[in-house]
Amino acid sequence: MPLSEDFTEDLKEAFEIYDKEKAGKLDKDTLGVVLRSLGQNPTEAELTEIFGAVAGVADQKVDVDGMLKAAQMMADKMGSGDHGAALLEAFTIFDKESSGKLASAEIKHLMHNIKFELTEEEMDELMDEIQDSTGSVDYKSLSKLIFEKMDTQPDERKKYKTKMTEIKAYFANKSEVA
């Protein structure tokens, strides 16, 4: 699946941020940081393999095109190049029983901890919409709902993208602890 236009722009922006020397090239470790900052989680072995496939032999660094190729290769491995897949992957970290569901109270707590800008009333409305009779939330439905809202409100896209970055960072920190 090709990378979305938004994700490609995010990658290019991240490249500029992490290219601190403004040399137009990134080393393997920095490439890994860029990919991970946008929800792709290559193992060290995957990163080495991908980097080897896209880096120039002479200086062992990648330019922006090489980084986009690396992201595409990683997206192909993940099965998706979008933030929705990363969010789903993050939710699975907390799904210890592999049921596809989390308690609505846990979702509310997680959303509150990442300062997701919903009032208590809005959060309750969201939970009422997506929780089942046992008070559990199908996090696949939640992820889909979040991104449907993002796609139907383009002027809110930047706000949601920022929140998705915060969500991914929060879950990444939690997974390192777990």
Secondary structure, DSSP 8 states (H G I E B T S, - for coil): ----HHHHHHHHHHHHHH-TT-SS-B-HHHHHHHHHHTT----HHHHHHHHHHHS-TTT--B-HHHHHHHHHHHHHHHT--SHHHHHHHHHHHH-TT-SSEEEHHHHHHHHHHTT-S--HHHHHHHHHHHB-TTSEEEHHHHHHHHHHHHHH-GGGHHHHHHHHHHHHHHHHHHHHH-
